[in-house]
Amino acid sequence: MNIFSLIKYGVIIFVIVCIYYGKKELLLNVITAYFRTIFLQCFDYKGRTTRRWFYSCTILNLFMLIRLSSGLINKHNINSLDALGLIKIAIIILVLLSTFSLFTRRLHDINLSGWLFLGALIFPPALAIISLLCLMNGTDGENKYGADPRNNGKYGYLQ
Protein backbone atom coordinates (compact mmCIF):
# COMPACT_ATOMS: atom_id res chain seq x y z
CA MET A 1 0.00 0.00 0.00
CA ASN A 2 1.44 3.36 -1.02
CA ILE A 3 0.98 6.86 0.41
CA PHE A 4 -1.69 7.72 -2.17
CA SER A 5 -3.87 4.83 -1.00
CA LEU A 6 -3.44 5.86 2.63
CA ILE A 7 -4.46 9.45 1.93
CA LYS A 8 -7.36 8.33 -0.25
CA TYR A 9 -8.66 5.94 2.43
CA GLY A 10 -8.14 8.58 5.11
CA VAL A 11 -10.29 11.04 3.17
CA ILE A 12 -12.96 8.38 2.56
CA ILE A 13 -13.06 7.47 6.27
CA PHE A 14 -13.31 11.17 7.20
CA VAL A 15 -16.27 11.63 4.85
CA ILE A 16 -18.04 8.49 6.15
CA VAL A 17 -17.52 9.47 9.80
CA CYS A 18 -18.78 13.01 9.17
CA ILE A 19 -21.91 11.72 7.44
CA TYR A 20 -22.54 8.98 10.03
CA TYR A 21 -22.28 11.31 13.01
CA GLY A 22 -24.34 14.01 11.34
CA LYS A 23 -21.41 16.38 10.84
CA LYS A 24 -22.35 17.31 7.29
CA GLU A 25 -21.81 20.98 8.14
CA LEU A 26 -18.21 20.25 9.15
CA LEU A 27 -17.64 18.22 5.99
CA LEU A 28 -19.01 20.98 3.76
CA ASN A 29 -16.96 23.61 5.60
CA VAL A 30 -13.75 21.60 5.17
CA ILE A 31 -14.37 21.02 1.45
CA THR A 32 -15.34 24.67 0.89
CA ALA A 33 -12.32 25.92 2.84
CA TYR A 34 -9.93 23.70 0.88
CA PHE A 35 -11.17 24.92 -2.50
CA ARG A 36 -11.16 28.48 -1.18
CA THR A 37 -7.52 27.98 -0.20
CA ILE A 38 -6.58 26.71 -3.67
CA PHE A 39 -8.62 29.02 -5.88
CA LEU A 40 -9.18 32.22 -3.89
CA GLN A 41 -6.35 32.45 -1.40
CA CYS A 42 -3.54 31.43 -3.75
CA PHE A 43 -2.62 35.12 -4.08
CA ASP A 44 -3.34 36.03 -0.44
CA TYR A 45 -0.02 36.52 1.32
CA LYS A 46 -1.45 38.51 4.23
CA GLY A 47 -2.88 37.24 7.47
CA ARG A 48 -2.31 34.01 9.35
CA THR A 49 -3.26 30.34 9.23
CA THR A 50 -3.35 27.61 11.88
CA ARG A 51 -1.05 24.59 12.08
CA ARG A 52 -3.91 22.15 11.56
CA TRP A 53 -5.10 23.83 8.39
CA PHE A 54 -1.54 24.35 7.13
CA TYR A 55 -0.63 20.67 7.38
CA SER A 56 -4.02 19.44 6.13
CA CYS A 57 -3.80 21.59 3.01
CA THR A 58 -0.11 20.94 2.48
CA ILE A 59 -0.63 17.17 2.51
CA LEU A 60 -3.59 17.42 0.12
CA ASN A 61 -1.63 19.81 -2.12
CA LEU A 62 1.35 17.47 -2.18
CA PHE A 63 -0.96 14.58 -3.09
CA MET A 64 -2.53 16.62 -5.91
CA LEU A 65 0.85 17.77 -7.23
CA ILE A 66 2.24 14.25 -7.37
CA ARG A 67 -0.86 12.80 -9.00
CA LEU A 68 -1.25 15.55 -11.59
CA SER A 69 2.42 15.80 -12.48
CA SER A 70 2.86 12.03 -12.75
CA GLY A 71 0.01 11.95 -15.23
CA LEU A 72 1.69 14.67 -17.27
CA ILE A 73 5.08 13.02 -17.22
CA ASN A 74 3.75 9.58 -18.18
CA LYS A 75 1.39 10.58 -20.98
CA HIS A 76 2.71 13.76 -22.52
CA ASN A 77 5.82 15.40 -23.67
CA ILE A 78 6.17 19.15 -23.68
CA ASN A 79 5.59 19.44 -27.44
CA SER A 80 2.28 17.57 -27.56
CA LEU A 81 0.07 18.91 -24.77
CA ASP A 82 -3.66 18.61 -25.33
CA ALA A 83 -6.40 20.58 -23.56
CA LEU A 84 -6.43 18.21 -20.58
CA GLY A 85 -2.68 18.59 -20.17
CA LEU A 86 -3.00 22.38 -20.17
CA ILE A 87 -5.77 22.19 -17.55
CA LYS A 88 -3.55 19.99 -15.41
CA ILE A 89 -0.70 22.48 -15.71
CA ALA A 90 -3.03 25.35 -14.71
CA ILE A 91 -4.21 23.39 -11.65
CA ILE A 92 -0.60 22.54 -10.73
CA ILE A 93 0.28 26.25 -10.86
CA LEU A 94 -2.71 27.15 -8.64
CA VAL A 95 -1.81 24.42 -6.15
CA LEU A 96 1.80 25.61 -6.02
CA LEU A 97 0.72 29.21 -5.49
CA SER A 98 -1.67 28.18 -2.72
CA THR A 99 1.15 26.18 -1.08
CA PHE A 100 3.41 29.25 -1.18
CA SER A 101 0.59 31.30 0.31
CA LEU A 102 0.01 28.70 3.06
CA PHE A 103 3.69 28.71 4.01
CA THR A 104 3.72 32.52 4.11
CA ARG A 105 0.59 32.76 6.26
CA ARG A 106 1.86 30.01 8.58
CA LEU A 107 5.12 31.90 9.06
CA HIS A 108 3.04 34.99 9.82
CA ASP A 109 1.20 33.01 12.50
CA ILE A 110 4.49 32.38 14.33
CA ASN A 111 5.35 36.07 13.88
CA LEU A 112 8.01 35.58 11.19
CA SER A 113 8.28 37.16 7.78
CA GLY A 114 6.98 35.24 4.79
CA TRP A 115 10.14 36.19 2.90
CA LEU A 116 11.89 33.37 4.77
CA PHE A 117 10.02 30.92 2.56
CA LEU A 118 11.40 32.58 -0.56
CA GLY A 119 14.86 32.13 0.91
CA ALA A 120 14.06 28.47 1.49
CA LEU A 121 13.13 28.07 -2.17
CA ILE A 122 16.46 29.57 -3.18
CA PHE A 123 18.42 27.49 -0.65
CA PRO A 124 16.59 24.09 -0.51
CA PRO A 125 18.12 22.75 2.76
CA ALA A 126 16.48 25.71 4.50
CA LEU A 127 13.07 24.31 3.48
CA ALA A 128 13.47 21.59 6.13
CA ILE A 129 14.15 24.26 8.75
CA ILE A 130 11.13 26.31 7.63
CA SER A 131 8.95 23.18 7.78
CA LEU A 132 10.13 22.57 11.34
CA LEU A 133 9.42 26.19 12.24
CA CYS A 134 5.88 25.69 11.00
CA LEU A 135 5.43 23.05 13.73
CA MET A 136 5.68 25.73 16.40
CA ASN A 137 2.61 27.10 18.13
CA GLY A 138 1.27 30.30 16.65
CA THR A 139 1.36 33.58 18.48
CA ASP A 140 -1.52 33.88 20.95
CA GLY A 141 -3.75 36.81 20.17
CA GLU A 142 -3.02 39.42 17.57
CA ASN A 143 0.46 39.95 16.17
CA LYS A 144 1.84 42.32 13.52
CA TYR A 145 0.41 40.11 10.74
CA GLY A 146 -3.19 40.06 11.92
CA ALA A 147 -5.71 38.51 14.28
CA ASP A 148 -5.41 35.01 15.72
CA PRO A 149 -7.10 32.63 13.22
CA ARG A 150 -8.19 30.29 16.03
CA ASN A 151 -10.48 32.98 17.43
CA ASN A 152 -12.60 33.36 14.28
CA GLY A 153 -15.69 31.44 15.30
CA LYS A 154 -16.66 27.78 15.26
CA TYR A 155 -14.57 26.81 12.23
CA GLY A 156 -11.87 29.46 12.57
CA TYR A 157 -9.08 26.94 12.09
CA LEU A 158 -10.18 26.44 8.48
CA GLN A 159 -8.27 29.50 7.25
C-alpha positions in Angstrom: 0.0 0.0 0.0 1.4 3.4 -1.0 1.0 6.9 0.4 -1.7 7.7 -2.2 -3.9 4.8 -1.0 -3.4 5.9 2.6 -4.5 9.5 1.9 -7.4 8.3 -0.3 -8.7 5.9 2.4 -8.1 8.6 5.1 -10.3 11.0 3.2 -13.0 8.4 2.6 -13.1 7.5 6.3 -13.3 11.2 7.2 -16.3 11.6 4.9 -18.0 8.5 6.1 -17.5 9.5 9.8 -18.8 13.0 9.2 -21.9 11.7 7.4 -22.5 9.0 10.0 -22.3 11.3 13.0 -24.3 14.0 11.3 -21.4 16.4 10.8 -22.3 17.3 7.3 -21.8 21.0 8.1 -18.2 20.3 9.1 -17.6 18.2 6.0 -19.0 21.0 3.8 -17.0 23.6 5.6 -13.7 21.6 5.2 -14.4 21.0 1.4 -15.3 24.7 0.9 -12.3 25.9 2.8 -9.9 23.7 0.9 -11.2 24.9 -2.5 -11.2 28.5 -1.2 -7.5 28.0 -0.2 -6.6 26.7 -3.7 -8.6 29.0 -5.9 -9.2 32.2 -3.9 -6.4 32.4 -1.4 -3.5 31.4 -3.7 -2.6 35.1 -4.1 -3.3 36.0 -0.4 0.0 36.5 1.3 -1.5 38.5 4.2 -2.9 37.2 7.5 -2.3 34.0 9.3 -3.3 30.3 9.2 -3.3 27.6 11.9 -1.0 24.6 12.1 -3.9 22.2 11.6 -5.1 23.8 8.4 -1.5 24.4 7.1 -0.6 20.7 7.4 -4.0 19.4 6.1 -3.8 21.6 3.0 -0.1 20.9 2.5 -0.6 17.2 2.5 -3.6 17.4 0.1 -1.6 19.8 -2.1 1.3 17.5 -2.2 -1.0 14.6 -3.1 -2.5 16.6 -5.9 0.9 17.8 -7.2 2.2 14.3 -7.4 -0.9 12.8 -9.0 -1.2 15.6 -11.6 2.4 15.8 -12.5 2.9 12.0 -12.7 0.0 11.9 -15.2 1.7 14.7 -17.3 5.1 13.0 -17.2 3.8 9.6 -18.2 1.4 10.6 -21.0 2.7 13.8 -22.5 5.8 15.4 -23.7 6.2 19.1 -23.7 5.6 19.4 -27.4 2.3 17.6 -27.6 0.1 18.9 -24.8 -3.7 18.6 -25.3 -6.4 20.6 -23.6 -6.4 18.2 -20.6 -2.7 18.6 -20.2 -3.0 22.4 -20.2 -5.8 22.2 -17.6 -3.5 20.0 -15.4 -0.7 22.5 -15.7 -3.0 25.3 -14.7 -4.2 23.4 -11.6 -0.6 22.5 -10.7 0.3 26.3 -10.9 -2.7 27.1 -8.6 -1.8 24.4 -6.2 1.8 25.6 -6.0 0.7 29.2 -5.5 -1.7 28.2 -2.7 1.1 26.2 -1.1 3.4 29.3 -1.2 0.6 31.3 0.3 0.0 28.7 3.1 3.7 28.7 4.0 3.7 32.5 4.1 0.6 32.8 6.3 1.9 30.0 8.6 5.1 31.9 9.1 3.0 35.0 9.8 1.2 33.0 12.5 4.5 32.4 14.3 5.4 36.1 13.9 8.0 35.6 11.2 8.3 37.2 7.8 7.0 35.2 4.8 10.1 36.2 2.9 11.9 33.4 4.8 10.0 30.9 2.6 11.4 32.6 -0.6 14.9 32.1 0.9 14.1 28.5 1.5 13.1 28.1 -2.2 16.5 29.6 -3.2 18.4 27.5 -0.6 16.6 24.1 -0.5 18.1 22.8 2.8 16.5 25.7 4.5 13.1 24.3 3.5 13.5 21.6 6.1 14.2 24.3 8.8 11.1 26.3 7.6 9.0 23.2 7.8 10.1 22.6 11.3 9.4 26.2 12.2 5.9 25.7 11.0 5.4 23.0 13.7 5.7 25.7 16.4 2.6 27.1 18.1 1.3 30.3 16.6 1.4 33.6 18.5 -1.5 33.9 20.9 -3.7 36.8 20.2 -3.0 39.4 17.6 0.5 39.9 16.2 1.8 42.3 13.5 0.4 40.1 10.7 -3.2 40.1 11.9 -5.7 38.5 14.3 -5.4 35.0 15.7 -7.1 32.6 13.2 -8.2 30.3 16.0 -10.5 33.0 17.4 -12.6 33.4 14.3 -15.7 31.4 15.3 -16.7 27.8 15.3 -14.6 26.8 12.2 -11.9 29.5 12.6 -9.1 26.9 12.1 -10.2 26.4 8.5 -8.3 29.5 7.3 
